[in-house]
């Protein structure tokens, strides 16, 4: 057990280890960092982002924006079928999208589900519903339908 002594001035504390309490093996700082990094590595097949970037290149497949090493963190991998566990080695289920196009792709899916009525439970709707509207849609849904009607005419 460590021996603790308290100083009378300034509240200093000193802890000294007995010879029996010292650690059996000591690692250098470099070895500890190597162990931590090894523990952080992803299992095989989980680092699909780097594989997708090497296969498809540093370009957004929707808007065509090009990326380089300084802003490649803004380029994401979108799973076409929505299954994040479906990662074929040829990259056929992936497309590289910038964060803006990726957000747009997922928000379009949510909006489509909303209009289909398959948007989930009442409490999980993405647009607030008003009880006074006949179709049960909120203000945003009503405005979007009106805009779609005007555009189709």
N, C-alpha and C positions, 0 to 999 in steps of 0.2 A: 504494500500500500504506500502511496506517496505521503511524504511528510509535509505538512502545511505549516508555515509560520506567517504570522501577521505582524507587520511593522506598526510601531506606535505613531509614526508621523506619516501623514499623507495616505493612509489606508493601503499601503503596499502589501501584496501577498506574494509569498515565495513558495513554490512547490518543488520539492526535490524527490527524485525517484530512488528507491533502494536498488541495489544491484540485482536483486531477484525480480524486481518489477519491470525492468527494462525489456523492450521488445526483443524477441528472439532473432528476427531477421529485419534488416532495414533495407528499404528500397531508395534508390536515387529519385530525384524529382522527374527525370526523364523516363524512368521505368513506370512511375505512377501515371504520368501523362499518356504513355503508350497503352497502359492497361485501360485507362478511361476511354481513349479513342477506340480501342478494340471493342469495348462494350457498347459503343454508340453506333458501330457499323450496322447497316441494315442487312438482314438475311438475303440470300441469293434470290433474285427475282423481284425484290421490293424496290429496287432503285430504277424504276421504269422511266423516271423523268430524264435522267441522263441518257438512257438508251433512245428515248424518243427524240431528244434534242439532236443526238448524233445521226439518227436516221432521217428525220424530216428537216433538219436545219434550224437555224435561229431566225425563223420568220413566222408570223401569224398567218394561219391558213385562211382566215376570214378577211381581215382588213389588209393584209400584205405588208404590215409594218416589219421592218428588219431590226434585229437586235444584235448587240455585240457583247463582249465580256463585261462591260460596265453596267448594262441594264438587262442582262439575261434573266435576272430574278423576276422581271415583269412578264416573262413568258411561262405559261402553265401548260399542263398536259390535260386535255379533255378526253374522257372515255366516251366513245361514240354510242356504245350500248348502255351506258350508265353504270356498268358493273366494274368497280374498281379492282376487283380480283381477277378480271379477265385481262391478262397482260401477255398476249402472244409475243414471241420473240421477234416476229417480223414487223410489229408495230401497226398491224392492220386495225386495231381498235382505238388507236390514239390519233389525236390531231393537236398540234401545238397552237394554242390561242393566247393572245395577250390577255392580261387580267380584265381588260374592259370587254373584249369579245366573249371571254369565258363567263363573266357575270351576265352579259346579255343573253347568252345561250341558255343559262339556267333560269333566268328570270322569264324568258319566253316560254319555257316549259311550265313554270308555275302559272303564268297567265293563261296558257292554253288549258291547263287543268282546271283553272278557275272557270273559264267559259264553258268547258265540257260538263261542269258540275262534279268532277271527280277530284276536286281540290282538297279533299280530306274532311275532317269533322268540322262542325260549326265553330268551335273555339280556335281552330288552327287556320282560319281563312287569312289570306294575305291582304284582302281588301275588306274594310269594315262593311258590314251589311246593315241596311236600314229596313226595318219592318214595314215601313209605309210603302215601299216600292212593290209593284205587283209581281215582278219576276224574282224578287228576293235579292237583287244585286245592289251593291252600294253605288255611291255617286260616281266613283271612278269607272266601274263597269258599265254604267248607263252612258256615260260620256264616250267611252270607247266604242260602244255599239253604235251610237249616233254618228261618230266619226267614220266608222266602217261603212255605214249606210250611205253617207254623203259621198264617200270615195268611190263606192261601187256605181253610183248614178252617173 
